[in-house]
Amino acid sequence: MGDKKMIIFYETLSVRKQKRMKNYHYDIIQQQK
């Protein structure tokens, strides 16, 4: 049970990180226009 919680925790963390990276790249593209 504890392992499953940790896996879910890390999955949500990586998803958040991916979203943040996308927003970061998007901001850079917007600034270059």
C-alpha distance (Angstrom), angle and dihedral (degrees) to the residues before:
residue distance angle dihedral
M1 . . .
G2 3.78 . .
D3 3.80 91.7 .
K4 3.79 91.5 52.5
K5 3.80 90.8 52.6
M6 3.80 90.8 51.0
I7 3.81 91.9 50.1
I8 3.81 91.4 50.9
F9 3.81 89.3 46.5
Y10 3.80 93.0 52.8
E11 3.81 92.1 44.5
T12 3.80 92.2 54.7
L13 3.80 89.2 46.1
S14 3.81 93.2 53.5
V15 3.80 90.9 45.9
R16 3.81 90.2 53.3
K17 3.80 90.0 47.8
Q18 3.82 90.9 52.1
K19 3.79 91.6 49.8
R20 3.80 90.5 49.2
M21 3.82 90.9 50.6
K22 3.82 90.9 50.1
N23 3.80 91.1 50.6
Y24 3.81 89.3 47.3
H25 3.81 93.2 52.9
Y26 3.81 90.2 44.2
D27 3.82 90.8 54.4
I28 3.81 91.1 51.0
I29 3.82 91.3 50.0
Q30 3.81 90.6 49.4
Q31 3.81 91.7 50.9
Q32 3.80 92.7 51.7
K33 3.82 93.6 57.4
